[in-house]
Amino acid sequence: MDIMETIKNQIEGNAVILYMKGSPNQPQCGFSARAAEALMQCGKRFAYVDVLANPDVRSNLPKYGDWPTFPQLWVGGELIGGSDIILEMHESGELRDLIEESVQE
């Protein structure tokens, strides 16, 4: 399976997935740390991919989603955006609503 197919399967196979540097418990950059924290405060489980440990994903995801930076949040198969958008949505309450609608636990 090629990397674009892998990325597609990751996005379609997870209601909420965060592509970030590091992990939610050990982020490797401030932007990823803030994005993961905002998601964790929503109280729902989410998948993540450490792009530092997956260089093929890191180099190809920007082409797949036409978004150049990390982190990248995908919900329901759609790109939501990066750190600034995630934080704005978190502050307004929109992020929690979106996550709750998307995650059926």
Secondary structure, DSSP 8 states (H G I E B T S, - for coil): --HHHHHHHHHHH-SEEEEESB-SSSBSSHHHHHHHHHHHTTTS--EEEETTT-HHHHHHHHHHHT--SS-EEEETTEEEE-HHHHHHHHHHTHHHHHHHHH---
